[in-house]
Amino acid sequence: MLIITFITMFQGSPPFPAPQSPPPPASPEPQTQRPAPPPQSPETQRSAQANLMEDEEVFEEIRRLRLERGRLLQKIKGLEQQQNSAHTALEELTQLRERLQQAEAERDRLQTELEELKAGQVIGASDSDDDMLDFPGAEKLLSRRSRESPSALDEGEADSLNPTSPGPADPDTVAELRRQLKELALQNQELVLKVQMLEMFEKDDTDMQTSGPDFVPTALYDSLRREFEALQEHYSQAQASAEASSMAGEQG
């Protein structure tokens, strides 16, 4: 009885819901196909090739202009260096001319001093001869000296007959002055040569600026600079030696 009641209740209950299947996926919309570009005509292809070649020519021209610009900049820099070298050479030429004038003035001064010393010795010798005529036996001595050749008289006898001479230091002073005079004459010749070389360099520099501005003679400029420095040092030494000998002569 209980079993029948249970069966009756089971039959009267609502049925279980059936599982629902997933909805079918939405079908993709058909893609719209783009139309293919129309084929280019031969004229269009030739025009494109011509444009490409023209672009390449333009790029090549730009590259060439850049190279030309770099070359011109280098040339401008070289001309500026050449101009600076020319100004420096002109300044050194002016200094050399001034030193040449100083050397010539020093040479003239030493030559004048040497002539004065020689004139003083001659005057002193004539005065001493006049004074010696007052002593007994002087006429015989002078007559014997007059018979002798002038080359037979050495500097010692001339000094013994010249009581008004400055003393034994005078021959050394004269020899020193002569040596200084020779050195200054040699220095003068060297300065003249250097001035001529710098004038030739200045002329060549002017010619190069008018004819060939690409050439800068730096080797010649460096050589002239070294020679000028050596010459300047040699001139300073000669001038110091001349001043020292002049001071020694004045003190003697």
Residue pairs with C-beta under 8 A, 6 or more apart in sequence:
40 48
75 213
75 214
78 213
78 214
78 216
79 213
81 216
82 205
82 208
82 209
82 213
82 216
85 205
85 216
85 218
85 221
86 202
86 205
88 221
89 198
89 201
89 202
89 205
89 221
89 224
90 202
92 198
92 224
92 225
92 228
93 195
93 198
93 199
93 202
96 191
96 194
96 195
96 198
96 228
97 195
99 191
99 232
99 235
100 188
100 191
100 192
100 195
103 184
103 187
103 188
103 191
103 235
104 188
106 184
106 239
106 242
107 181
107 184
107 185
107 188
110 177
110 180
110 181
110 184
110 242
111 181
113 177
113 246
113 249
114 174
114 177
114 178
114 181
117 170
117 173
117 174
117 177
118 174
121 158
121 162
121 165
121 170
124 162
124 164
124 165
125 158
125 161
125 162
125 165
127 164
128 161
128 162
128 163
128 164
129 142
129 161
131 163
132 138
132 141
132 142
132 161
133 139
133 142
145 153
155 171
158 165
159 165
159 168
166 252
167 252
169 252
170 252
173 245
173 248
173 249
173 252
176 245
176 248
176 249
177 245
177 249
180 238
180 241
180 242
180 245
183 238
183 241
183 242
184 238
184 242
187 234
187 235
187 238
190 231
190 234
191 231
191 235
194 224
194 227
194 228
194 231
197 224
198 224
201 217
201 220
201 221
201 224
204 217
205 217
208 215
208 217
